[in-house]
Amino acid sequence: MRTRNLLIRTYVEKPPVLWIVAGQSNAVGSGGAPSVEVADYAGQYWDWSKISAPVLRPLRDPVYRSYNKSSWPAFGREFFALTGRKVVILNVAWGGAYVTNYGGDNTWYGENSIRRQSASTQYQALTAELGKEGTDWTLGGLLWIQGEAEASGIANGVSGVSVSTYLSGTQDVFAFFRSLTGNSNLPIYISQIGAYKYETTSPGLHAAYESIREAQKTLVNENQKVFMAFDGAETFLRAGYMYDNIHYNQKGYNIIGKAFARFISNNQTF
């Protein structure tokens, strides 16, 4: 308790840091009943479950758009402990969302993407609310977890879904978020996709998932201000950190949240 009080006193004159969370279901947060992860002292999240009346709430699960578990209370606690800065989380991720021209409405692809429209609306609404409250905030970056959709698409031979379209689609989404925030150098932090249970019995599926994991390394190596914050989710299946075939349990989500916070605090100045 004494340590927490010292951290809170350290924080007082420092503005909170806004983080956009996007991607698909493991960014949303999933798996079972809502957790009891609480980080009220470490920040807030934007609850836009009622689009007509969104509101800032203390940081605790379920961090909307999650209705269950997520990585973001653990991220907030660790980030606060390491930097003395509170966070504001805007989670605009969607389960199963693609970055390629596939998946109907559930894709980040293209200027008319419903996913992009929601992200734009909620980013503008949240920043307006922070301004209304007189909060002196700063923009941190994008926390991105996505790729399982294209991995499955490649394995199933879906037309138009390939490593090259995954790469170009992801880069275009990153450009969208940089345009949305007005920051051409917006830092983007990736958690590499984990292992799908049926990879262990399907060489074709395993090869497809491996191709996306390699593509994510390419994104980091060939793009400025794009970082691999965590590459350990592939081990979660063997470690017992999965809730089901593809989603992580609370232990897994907490590991990812803390890893994001540690990587960022070591590589970005606040």
Secondary structure as UniProt FT lines:
FT   HELIX           2..11
FT   TURN            12..13
FT   STRAND          17..23
FT   HELIX           25..28
FT   HELIX           40..42
FT   STRAND          43..47
FT   TURN            51..52
FT   STRAND          55..58
FT   TURN            64..65
FT   HELIX           72..83
FT   STRAND          87..91
FT   TURN            95..96
FT   TURN            104..105
FT   TURN            111..112
FT   HELIX           114..132
FT   TURN            133..134
FT   STRAND          138..145
FT   HELIX           148..155
FT   TURN            156..157
FT   TURN            159..160
FT   HELIX           163..181
FT   TURN            184..185
FT   STRAND          188..191
FT   HELIX           197..200
FT   HELIX           203..222
FT   TURN            224..225
FT   STRAND          226..230
FT   HELIX           233..235
FT   HELIX           236..239
FT   HELIX           250..267
//
